[in-house]
Amino acid sequence: MKWAVWVLALAMSGCATVADIQQTRPTMVVISGKSPQDYATCVTKKLASSRGALQIEPHKDGVRVIVPQKFSSGPAAVFDIEDRSSGSSIKLFERMSNVPLRPRDVRNAAEECISG
């Protein structure tokens, strides 16, 4: 049991950059009827209590939202939200996308903000 905790702690530590995270496969790719700014605002509000200040920056034809890690520095997830004629296309990249026990708050916020 102690070994598993040690491995999990090592997996959660370490530095990852936005570029590193975006080299992995997206964990979610969806289309929303919301504009990129409206979707980014929704995600920011949903994650404000659990993640602290999210970073929003212009990116291509939309915005990029960088979600900080819960317990250490560096990004945990990146949303690329691009403008479409009738809303936006959203790609979510997560740092620990292959770890089944990762926190689900980012994924839940992403899903809750898709519609209405």
Number of C-alpha atoms within 10 A of each C-alpha: 5 7 8 9 10 11 11 14 11 10 11 18 14 10 11 13 13 17 9 12 20 18 10 14 14 17 15 14 14 13 17 19 16 20 19 23 18 14 25 25 14 17 24 23 14 18 18 12 9 12 17 13 14 18 14 17 11 13 12 10 13 19 20 23 22 21 25 19 18 14 9 12 12 18 21 25 23 26 24 25 29 21 19 16 7 11 17 23 21 25 20 22 25 24 23 17 16 11 11 8 9 14 13 10 13 22 16 13 16 23 13 13 19 18 10 8
